[in-house]
């Protein structure tokens, strides 16, 4: 399950992200955060953490350095 999520994010990073403008307000980027969270916390908890992070990444959300806990 972890591998599948990571492969999906890597596909997004390689095939979709280059055609979109840089919009992530956080460091590391939301997709990199998702990969690190899944590797560190597993597919379910890490996936949930990544989705929460993506939902915070909007013009009225936060910004700056936000590492995986």
QUIWOCOR-V940658 format. One line per field, one symbol per residue. ss: DSSP state (H for helix, E for strand, L for the rest). burial: b if it has 9 or more other ideal C-beta (glycine too) atoms within 8 Angstrom, else e. A space follows every 50 residues. Layout:
# QUIWOCOR-V940658
ss: ???
burial: ???
This chain:
# QUIWOCOR-V940658
ss: LHHHHHHHHHHHHHHHHHHLLLLLLEELLHHHHHHHHHHHHLHHHHHHHH HHHHHHLLLLLLLEELLLL
burial: ebeebbeebbbbbeebbeeeeeeebbeeebbebbbbbbeeeebebbbebb eebbebbeeeeeeeebeee
